[in-house]
């Protein structure tokens, strides 16, 4: 995996929010490193869209809700 320098800005100390600045080339490298261009990931997106259209989704308020299921 190639090294990727990312600029992260937190305007308010100890805040939960931050700003991440990337140019288009760095963004493409980042998503490629995460595997978002892989055929398996693209197929999973199509399955997720099909499930969404069919109404087989539930809203989550937090990722912690996934543990309860």
C-alpha positions, 0 to 999 in steps of 0.5 A: 500500500502506497503512503498517502499524506492527508491534511486533517484540520480540527477547527475546535479543540477536542471537537468530534468534527474535523475537515479532511482535505484531499485533491482528486488524485489522493482521493482516487488513491485512497479509495483504491487502497480501500478496494472500492474499485474492486469487482466484488465491492461494485457487485456488493453495491448493486446488491445493496441498491437492490435490497434498498429498492425492495425495502429490505433495509433498516435505519441505524442511529449508531454502528453500535446498533449492529451488535444488537442484531 
